[in-house]
Amino acid sequence: MKHLNSLKTLALAATLVFGGAAHAHRGWMLPSATVLSGHEPWVTVDAAISNDVFYFEHNAMRLDNLVVHAPDGSTVKPENQGTGRYRSTFDVRLAQKGTYKMAVVADAMFASFKVGGETRRVRGSAESLAKDIPANATELNVSHNISRNEIFVTSGKPSGGVLKPTGRGLELVPVTHPNDLVVGETAKFRFLLDGQPAAGITVTVIPGGIRYRDKLEEQKLTADAQGEVSIQWAGPGMYWLNAAPARAGGDGEGMGGAEAPRGAAGTLAKPTRRATYATTLEVLPQ
């Protein structure tokens, strides 16, 4: 029972952090500011899952996988971290000058199958799943889910060290620095999927405050052959950006085939793969 509850919790967290279309739940982090000055300023971040971005009404985002990257490439421990019913919060002291990246990344494999008519589910790495799934399993389905939800905060002058991609999953490699966005200026962002241009992905941009207007006012963009999109901002404020590869029949998260049969030496072949990316951006007036 404990394992089953853990599996359900992780599966729910992965679904919510993805910020996918299902149930219109969107995962987001909201910093108290994105550009700060002064000696060692602090930033407070809210993190939640909701229908209306930047409004607390569904669930807190789990911060188990939170990593804060400092401008010099080191990691910083977040302080005053806590999780309530509708939101999680944490503080970061910006001791260095430059741009910080604060990321929650979920990377997990899930499998469902039947043995003797009984449905079973396991999670783990490809190696552990290959061992945990018996040879007589039927109706085997394996998914590999990678979600990345991150924000950028700058103390003083923007820097680019934390903008380098890891080469895993769907990532943003800004052409325009994410902390240098101004109304009236076109922003250009490049997306990579496992280090390669994510051509054709769908990028959705939604301005905050949707609870207080009749229309979502979203922009839906398609990345070009280089994985790039250009964004014109409707006005100043906070924006939620979500990117995901399109799947047949509409926007989604699909990245591969529908089933993962067992291969040679008990390995798993062709898992369904899903990847999403989300970030919060602040756009300033001219």
Beta strands, then each sheet from edge to edge (+ up, - down):
strand 1: 26-31
strand 2: 35-36
strand 3: 42-50
strand 4: 59-60
strand 5: 66-69
strand 6: 75-76
strand 7: 79-83
strand 8: 88-93
strand 9: 98-115
strand 10: 118-124
strand 11: 138-155
strand 12: 170-174
strand 13: 187-193
strand 14: 196-197
strand 15: 202-207
strand 16: 219-222
strand 17: 228-231
strand 18: 237-244
strand 19: 272-283
sheet 1: 1+ 3- 4+
sheet 2: 1+ 3- 8+ 7-
sheet 3: 2+ 11+ 9- 5+ 6-
sheet 4: 2+ 11+ 19+ 18- 15+ 16-
sheet 5: 2+ 11+ 9- 10+
sheet 6: 12+ 13- 14+
sheet 7: 12+ 13- 17+
end
